[in-house]
Amino acid sequence: MHEGLIVTAALGFPAYVGPGGGISALGAVLAIVAAVLLAILGFVWYPVKRLLRMRRRSSEQSEDAGSS
């Protein structure tokens, strides 16, 4: 009756992870975290960058118009 639970636990949660597997798992987790952070940064940074560029252009145009 509990054999399925034991097999699931043994396959899903190994008791020992060797050094190679541990480093691979750590690298995969770090890569996923980095990808998520870069995606968030990309979604936030580029619109902010565009907004700053537009504000800079409008201030330069207003200074040019005021000096004429």
Order of alpha helices (4+ residues) and beta strands (2+ residues): alpha-alpha
